[in-house]
C-alpha cells in the first residue's frame, strides 16, 4: 500500500446541509456523485459526504450511535492567527467550536470545531510542520 490518503468520507444526516457547510468553508464541490454523494476538493485529496446509513451499508457495518468517534480531522494553517480565523469561519457556517483557539504546550496554536454532524476538526498552526505552496504538510525527518 502506498502511504497516503486519497479521500475521507464522512457519514452525515443531511447531504445538502453538509455540502452547504463545507462550501461555506471554501471547499469546492465536484460534479461527480449525482447528488447521492458529494465529493469536495480538499487540496491534493478529496472529502466526501454521504448519508450515514448508506456509508454503513457500503462498509457492511451497523450504523452506530452519534457521538465521539475517536477521530479528528486536522487542518493546518500557515500562520498562528489562522487558527482563530478558521474557527470563526466554521462557526459562522454552522459549526460548533468545541475548544477555542489556544496556545499549545508544544509551541503551536490549536482549536477544535464540530461540523453539523459532530465530526471533529482540529485547526492547528504548527511551526514545526511547514506547508508547501500547494498546502502539502511536510513532517520533520
Buried (B, 14 or more C-beta within 10 A) or exposed (E): EEEEEEEBBBBBEEBEBBBBBBBBBEBEBEEEBEEEBBBBEBEEEBBBBBBBEBBBEEEEEEBEEEEEEEEEEBBBBEEBEBBBEBBBBBEEBBBEBBEEBEEEEEEBBBBBBBBBBBBBBBBBBBEEBEBEEEEEEEEEE
